[in-house]
Amino acid sequence: MSNIYIQEPPTNGKVLLKTSVGDIDIELWSRECPKTCRNFIQLCLEGYYDNNIFHRLVKGFIVQTGDPTGTGMGGESIYGQPFKDELHSRLRFVRRGLVAMANSGVKDDNTSQFFFTLDSCLELQNKHTIFGKVTGNTIYNMIKLEESEVDQNERPLHPYKIHSTEILLNPFPDIIPRQTNNQKKSETKVEQKSQSKATKNFNLLSFGDEAEEEEEEIISVSKDFKGKSKSSHDLLKDDPKLSSLPAVDTKDLMTSDSDREDEKNNDSDENLEEKSERLDRIKAKLKKEEINCKKDEEYLDKDEEEFFKNEDMMKIKKQESCLSKVRDEFKALKKQMCSELKKKCEKISKCKVYDNPAVKEFIEEAKKYKEATNKLPKKGHSRESLCLSLLEKFKTRLLTIKEGECSEGKKDDSDWLSHQMVCHKEEEKSVLAKDANLKNDEEWYDIHDPRNPINKRRREEGLEKHNIKKTRVN
């Protein structure tokens, strides 16, 4: 794996994707792929990838995003049209965590969609532009994107989302983000709101003096009656046709209103009692329903726990049964193997092994030694006493044997006990080592490998010479 990282060129540029799975750091190869990296960074600056979903997932292969429509058919580049692929010999689909541009299966068809590799994808080599890699521990967040369930069309059932993007290191300081349609609309709204109120320029009107006087009167009246209800009687005081006196006496109105209020209060007292009783009944019902709901939830939780426990127990029992079956099969196979080996050993023992007399003697002696070892006592005081008794017997045997006890013609097992160790004199010292330079043909032996081709030739030559001599003799 280290060889792969050494082969890849150094990066220049870094972008942070804030997703629903967690942060994902992307380092960019902006020197090797300047067009694609410029496109990617400018789209990130403009917020093009905000709220984009991961609309395609092929488990063990790729995760794709970058389409604001979420269908996999949209997306635009900053150049206004699809741009060319930027392939590099040192950037290869050899591992997971690589970031590459997606296309419609045609060369030079890159827009805004990109994908992450979840494993080595050698079949994509020289078909897609690799422009970045996921770095650090954020690769584990990227791997979580593979956990979502997928339908038949490789679309996640509950897709993850890119919340926002952040440029940590910009290799292109000359990039200026474009104005999107949403930004233009918001700016126009702000301008409309920020427009100041229009002031009247009375000098432009032909009747400017009269208009100024009316304006001053309206302002004074509005200050006097601010927060009060206004009528024509209040505003037009100088008009003789309008009187400031009310047409109806307020006393009559007040008396009638109070009587009505008393009647309403009497009726409301009775209604309040009924309403309070109804409210109490409704509250009691609601409490009962809440208690019942809580009980139902508790029962459901218990049932779920029991259900899952039962499922776990069933799984464990199945596993144990499978293990027991495997063990029984293993034991049966072991017994069969042992029985077959015993039969083979019996057949070998029944065969004629004693054709060779040397083997026969060896087997008989081995049986004797086995019988003797079985008779010997085990470790302890008895074993030590037996060893001491054997040593004493050997000593007495050495003492009793004398020189010339055995006859010259006969040989006895105890003959070797009467031998004496004799050392040579200083003059007749034995030669312990031989000189390697002095070679005696009788004492030296040559070892040749028969498989060596040189030795084969020598053998063939020797055989030819031997055959020639035989022919001459004949």
C-alpha positions in Angstrom: 0.0 0.0 0.0 2.9 2.4 0.7 4.1 1.9 -2.9 0.7 3.3 -4.1 1.0 6.4 -2.0 4.7 7.0 -3.1 3.7 6.7 -6.8 0.9 9.4 -6.4 2.1 13.0 -7.0 1.9 15.6 -4.2 -1.4 17.5 -3.7 -2.0 21.3 -3.8 -5.4 22.4 -2.5 -7.9 21.2 0.1 -11.7 21.2 0.4 -14.0 20.2 3.4 -17.4 18.6 2.6 -19.8 18.8 5.6 -22.2 15.8 5.1 -24.9 14.0 7.1 -22.3 11.3 7.6 -19.6 13.7 8.9 -16.8 15.8 7.6 -14.9 14.6 4.5 -11.5 16.2 3.7 -10.5 16.2 0.0 -7.0 17.0 -1.1 -6.7 18.1 -4.8 -4.2 17.4 -7.6 -4.5 20.9 -9.0 -1.2 20.8 -10.9 -2.1 17.6 -12.7 -5.8 18.5 -13.3 -6.1 22.3 -13.3 -9.4 22.5 -15.2 -11.3 20.0 -13.1 -10.0 21.4 -9.8 -10.8 25.0 -10.9 -14.4 23.8 -11.8 -14.7 22.0 -8.4 -13.4 24.9 -6.3 -15.5 27.5 -8.0 -18.7 25.4 -7.6 -17.9 24.9 -3.9 -17.4 28.7 -3.5 -20.7 29.4 -5.1 -22.5 26.8 -2.9 -23.5 24.7 -5.9 -23.1 21.5 -4.0 -25.1 22.6 -0.9 -28.0 20.2 -0.1 -27.0 17.8 -2.9 -27.8 14.1 -2.2 -25.7 11.1 -3.0 -28.0 9.9 -5.7 -26.1 6.7 -6.8 -24.5 3.9 -4.8 -22.8 0.8 -6.1 -21.6 -1.2 -3.1 -18.0 -2.1 -3.2 -17.5 0.2 -6.2 -18.5 4.0 -6.1 -20.7 6.6 -4.4 -21.8 9.5 -6.8 -23.1 13.0 -6.1 -22.9 16.6 -7.5 -26.3 16.8 -9.2 -28.5 19.6 -7.7 -31.6 17.9 -9.2 -30.8 14.6 -7.5 -31.8 12.6 -10.6 -28.3 11.9 -12.0 -29.1 13.7 -15.2 -28.4 17.3 -14.2 -25.4 19.4 -13.4 -23.4 22.2 -15.2 -19.8 23.2 -15.3 -18.4 26.7 -14.8 -17.3 26.8 -18.4 -20.9 26.7 -19.7 -20.3 23.4 -21.5 -18.7 20.0 -20.8 -14.9 20.1 -20.5 -12.2 17.7 -21.5 -10.7 14.8 -19.4 -7.4 15.3 -17.7 -5.7 11.8 -17.4 -2.4 11.3 -15.7 -0.1 8.3 -15.7 0.6 8.4 -11.9 -3.1 8.7 -10.9 -4.7 5.2 -11.1 -7.9 3.6 -9.7 -5.9 1.3 -7.4 -7.5 2.0 -4.0 -10.5 3.4 -2.2 -10.9 7.1 -1.2 -10.2 8.6 -4.7 -12.3 11.4 -6.1 -13.1 11.4 -9.8 -15.4 13.2 -12.3 -18.5 11.4 -13.5 -19.6 11.4 -17.1 -22.4 10.0 -19.4 -20.1 7.2 -20.7 -18.6 9.5 -23.3 -15.1 11.0 -23.3 -14.7 14.8 -22.5 -18.2 15.0 -21.0 -17.4 16.4 -17.5 -19.8 18.8 -15.8 -20.3 19.0 -12.0 -21.0 15.4 -10.9 -18.2 13.5 -9.1 -17.8 10.2 -7.2 -15.8 8.5 -4.4 -14.2 5.0 -5.0 -15.0 2.4 -2.4 -12.4 -0.1 -3.7 -9.9 -0.5 -6.6 -11.7 0.2 -9.9 -9.2 -0.8 -12.6 -12.0 -0.9 -15.3 -12.5 2.9 -14.9 -8.8 3.6 -15.8 -8.4 6.2 -18.6 -12.2 6.8 -18.7 -12.6 9.2 -15.8 -10.5 12.1 -14.4 -9.1 11.5 -10.9 -8.6 15.0 -9.3 -8.5 14.3 -5.6 -8.3 11.9 -2.7 -10.0 11.6 0.8 -7.4 12.1 3.6 -7.1 11.4 7.3 -9.7 9.8 9.5 -12.5 11.3 7.4 -12.1 8.3 5.1 -14.1 6.3 7.7 -17.0 8.8 7.3 -16.8 8.3 3.5 -17.0 4.5 4.0 -20.3 5.0 6.0 -21.9 6.2 2.7 -21.9 2.5 1.6 -24.2 1.5 4.5 -27.5 2.8 3.1 -30.0 0.5 1.4 -30.3 0.6 -2.4 -33.1 -0.2 -4.8 -32.9 -1.9 -8.2 -31.7 1.2 -9.9 -28.7 1.8 -7.6 -30.5 4.7 -5.8 -30.3 4.9 -2.0 -33.7 4.6 -0.3 -32.6 7.0 2.4 -29.8 9.1 0.7 -27.2 11.0 2.6 -26.6 14.7 1.9 -23.9 17.3 1.5 -24.9 20.2 3.9 -22.2 22.6 2.9 -18.6 23.0 1.5 -15.6 24.9 2.8 -12.3 25.8 1.0 -9.4 25.2 3.4 -6.6 25.8 0.8 -7.3 27.5 -2.5 -4.7 26.9 -5.2 -6.4 29.4 -7.5 -6.6 32.8 -5.8 -7.9 34.5 -9.0 -11.3 32.6 -8.9 -14.2 35.0 -8.6 -17.6 33.3 -7.7 -20.4 34.1 -10.1 -23.8 35.5 -9.0 -26.5 32.8 -9.0 -30.2 33.5 -9.7 -31.1 33.2 -6.0 -28.5 35.8 -5.1 -29.7 38.2 -7.8 -33.3 37.9 -6.6 -32.3 38.5 -2.9 -30.3 41.6 -4.0 -33.3 43.1 -5.9 -35.6 42.6 -2.9 -33.1 44.3 -0.6 -32.8 47.3 -3.0 -36.6 47.6 -3.1 -36.9 47.7 0.6 -34.0 50.0 1.1 -35.4 52.7 -1.2 -36.1 55.9 0.9 -39.5 57.5 1.0 -40.2 60.1 -1.7 -40.2 63.7 -0.5 -42.5 66.2 -2.1 -40.9 69.1 -3.9 -43.5 71.8 -3.8 -41.6 74.2 -6.0 -42.3 72.1 -9.0 -46.1 72.4 -8.6 -48.1 75.4 -10.0 -50.0 75.7 -6.7 -47.1 75.1 -4.4 -48.1 77.5 -1.6 -51.6 76.1 -1.1 -50.2 72.5 -1.0 -47.7 73.5 1.6 -50.4 74.9 3.9 -52.6 71.8 3.5 -49.7 69.6 4.3 -48.9 71.5 7.4 -52.5 71.3 8.7 -52.6 67.5 8.1 -49.4 67.0 10.0 -50.6 69.1 13.0 -54.0 67.3 13.1 -52.3 63.9 13.0 -50.1 64.9 15.9 -53.1 66.0 18.0 -55.3 63.0 17.3 -52.5 60.4 17.3 -53.8 57.2 18.8 -57.5 58.4 18.8 -60.4 57.8 16.5 -61.1 60.7 14.2 -64.2 61.9 12.4 -65.2 64.8 10.1 -66.6 66.7 13.2 -63.1 66.7 14.6 -61.2 67.5 11.5 -63.5 70.1 10.0 -64.2 72.4 13.0 -64.8 75.6 10.9 -67.6 74.1 8.8 -71.0 75.6 10.0 -73.0 72.6 8.7 -71.3 70.2 11.0 -72.0 70.4 14.7 -69.7 69.0 17.4 -72.7 67.9 19.6 -73.7 64.1 19.4 -77.1 63.2 17.9 -77.9 60.6 20.7 -77.6 61.0 24.5 -74.9 58.9 25.9 -76.8 58.3 29.1 -79.5 56.4 27.4 -76.9 54.4 25.6 -75.0 53.6 28.8 -78.2 52.5 30.6 -79.2 50.1 27.9 -75.7 48.7 27.6 -75.4 48.1 31.3 -78.7 46.3 31.4 -77.7 44.2 28.6 -74.4 43.4 30.3 -76.2 42.4 33.5 -78.4 40.0 31.6 -75.4 38.6 29.8 -73.6 38.1 33.1 -76.5 36.2 34.6 -76.6 33.9 31.6 -72.8 33.6 31.5 -72.7 32.4 35.1 -75.0 29.5 34.3 -73.1 28.7 31.1 -69.7 28.9 32.9 -70.8 26.2 35.4 -71.8 23.9 32.5 -68.7 24.7 30.6 -66.5 24.0 33.7 -68.2 20.6 34.2 -67.7 19.8 30.5 -64.0 20.8 30.7 -63.5 18.6 33.8 -65.1 15.6 32.0 -62.9 16.2 28.9 -59.8 16.5 31.0 -60.6 13.2 32.8 -61.2 11.5 29.5 -57.9 12.9 28.1 -56.0 11.7 31.2 -57.5 8.2 30.9 -56.5 8.1 27.2 -53.0 9.2 28.1 -52.7 6.5 30.7 -54.0 3.9 28.3 -51.6 5.1 25.6 -48.7 4.9 28.0 -49.8 1.4 29.1 -50.1 0.3 25.4 -46.6 1.7 24.7 -45.2 -0.1 27.7 -46.8 -3.4 26.6 -45.6 -2.8 23.0 -42.1 -2.2 24.3 -42.2 -5.3 26.4 -43.6 -7.3 23.4 -40.9 -5.9 21.2 -38.2 -6.8 23.7 -39.6 -10.3 24.1 -39.9 -10.7 20.4 -36.3 -9.6 19.8 -35.1 -11.8 22.7 -37.0 -14.8 21.3 -35.4 -14.1 17.9 -32.0 -13.9 19.4 -32.6 -17.1 21.3 -33.8 -18.8 18.2 -30.7 -17.7 16.3 -28.4 -18.9 19.2 -30.3 -22.3 19.3 -29.9 -22.7 15.5 -26.2 -21.9 15.7 -25.7 -24.4 18.6 -27.6 -27.1 16.7 -25.4 -26.5 13.6 -22.3 -26.6 15.8 -23.4 -29.8 17.4 -24.1 -31.4 14.0 -20.6 -30.3 12.8 -19.0 -31.8 15.9 -20.8 -35.1 15.5 -19.8 -35.3 11.9 -16.2 -34.5 12.9 -16.2 -37.2 15.5 -17.7 -39.8 13.1 -15.0 -38.9 10.5 -12.3 -39.2 13.1 -13.5 -42.6 14.1 -13.5 -43.8 10.5 -10.0 -42.5 10.0 -8.7 -44.2 13.1 -10.4 -47.5 12.1 -8.9 -47.3 8.6 -5.4 -46.6 10.0 -5.7 -49.6 12.4 -6.7 -51.9 9.6 -3.8 -50.7 7.5 -1.4 -51.3 10.4 -2.7 -54.8 10.9 -2.3 -55.6 7.2 1.3 -54.3 7.3 2.0 -56.4 10.4 0.6 -59.5 8.8 2.9 -59.1 5.8 6.1 -61.1 5.6 8.6 -58.8 7.3 10.9 -61.5 8.6 12.4 -62.4 5.2 15.6 -60.6 6.1 17.4 -62.5 9.0 19.0 -59.2 10.3 15.5 -57.6 10.7 14.3 -60.8 12.4 17.1 -60.7 15.0 16.6 -57.0 15.6 12.8 -57.5 16.3 13.5 -60.4 18.7 16.0 -58.4 20.7 13.7 -55.5 20.8 11.0 -57.7 22.2 13.4 -58.9 24.9 14.3 -55.4 25.9 10.6 -54.4 26.0 9.9 -57.3 28.3 12.8 -56.4 30.5 11.8 -52.7 30.8 8.2 -53.7 31.7 9.6 -55.9 34.6 11.7 -53.0 35.9 10.1 -51.1 38.9 9.1 -47.5 38.4 10.8 -44.5 40.0 11.3 -44.6 43.7 13.3 -46.4 46.5 13.0 -49.8 44.8 14.5 -48.5 41.5 17.5 -47.0 43.3 18.1 -50.3 45.3 18.0 -52.3 42.0 20.6 -50.0 40.4 23.0 -50.3 43.4 22.7 -54.1 43.4 23.5 -54.2 39.7 26.6 -52.1 40.3 27.8 -54.4 43.0 27.4 -57.4 40.8 29.5 -55.7 38.1 32.3 -54.9 40.6 32.4 -58.5 41.8 32.5 -59.8 38.2 35.5 -57.5 37.5 37.4 -58.7 40.5 36.8 -62.4 39.9 38.0 -62.4 36.3 41.7 -63.0 35.9 44.1 -63.0 33.0 44.2 -66.2 31.0 40.9 -67.5 32.5 39.5 -67.9 29.1 41.1 -70.5 26.8 42.9 -69.3 23.6 40.6 -71.0 21.2 37.3 -70.1 22.9 35.6 -66.7 23.0 33.5 -65.6 25.9 31.3 -62.6 26.5 33.4 -61.6 29.5 36.7 -61.7 27.5 36.7 -57.9 27.0 36.9 -57.4 30.7 40.4 -58.9 31.0 41.9 -56.5 28.4 44.4 -53.9 29.6 44.9 -50.4 28.2 48.5 -50.0 26.8 50.0 -46.7 25.7 52.7 -46.3 23.1 56.1 -45.1 23.9 57.3 -41.7 23.1 59.3 -42.9 20.1 56.3 -44.7 18.6 53.8 -41.9 18.7 50.6 -42.4 16.7 49.9 -39.9 14.0 46.7 -38.1 14.9 46.3 -36.1 11.7 47.2 -36.7 8.1 48.9 -34.3 5.7 46.4 -33.2 3.0 49.2 -32.7 0.5 50.3 -36.3 0.7 47.7 -38.4 -1.1 47.5 -42.2 -0.9 45.2 -43.8 -3.5 44.3 -46.6 -1.2 43.1 -44.4 1.7 41.4 -41.7 -0.5 38.0 -42.0 -2.0 36.4 -39.7 -4.6 32.7 -38.8 -4.3 31.0 -38.0 -7.5 27.4 -36.8 -8.1 25.9 -39.1 -10.7 23.5 -36.4 -11.9 26.3 -34.0 -12.9 26.7 -34.0 -16.7 30.6 -34.0 -16.4 30.5 -37.1 -14.3 28.1 -38.7 -16.8 30.6 -38.1 -19.6 33.4 -39.6 -17.6 31.4 -42.7 -16.9 30.5 -43.1 -20.5 34.2 -42.7 -21.5 35.2 -45.2 -18.9 32.6 -47.7 -20.1 33.9 -47.3 -23.7 37.5 -47.9 -22.6 36.4 -51.0 -20.7 34.5 -52.4 -23.6 37.5 -51.8 -25.9 39.8 -53.7 -23.6 37.4 -56.6 -23.4 37.2 -56.8 -27.2 41.0 -56.8 -27.5 41.4 -59.5 -24.9 38.8 -61.6 -26.7 
